[in-house]
């Protein structure tokens, strides 16, 4: 959680080669009025300070977060503030959920006043923004040489291998797809040095480095 990230944790992450530089921070929103209604302990200003501190202490860190849209009382202005926050802080991975009015939660006492269609539209807007931002960053990486961990054959093509960077968690994040290679030469769990040759939405396309 944002309140549990301390300097010792960041120092260990920066200095220890066996620790992936990856942090998942469930920020939930960026509008202070919404955060107060959610009873979250942070504010937008505190979150921005934390994000700057993390990136300053851990160069190359990957940041994942999740947001909830359509929380009771959320306005169009609150959503604009969230979109600005997403643009400003360039998260590597981001998920957005629509608020669900669940009995037994503290928010159940609030009036669920955001229509379902509006919640869905707001989610689509934030995710569309994130997709465009990530797409630009991924395309800018073409030509880079990186080390990946091979997971195994891709589910939709047995001649393509699915792999991950240290900044990509299994199952929930994007992947690196290896082409122009003999899949039988790479076993799951094996590292490979590859060159990024393309990008497809969130995913990267790569090929083994030519010696």
Secondary structure, 3 states (H helix, E strand, C coil): CHHHCCHHHHHHHHHCCCCCCEEEEEEECCCHHHHHHHCCCCCHHHHHHHHHHHHHHCCCCEEEEEEEECCCCCCHHHHHHHHHHHHHHCCCEEEEEECCCCCCCHHHHCCCCCCHHHHHHHHHHHHHHHHHHHHHHHHCCCCCEEEEEEEEEECCEEEEEEEECCCCCCCCCCCEEEECCCHHHCCCCCEEEEEEEEEECCEEEEEECCC
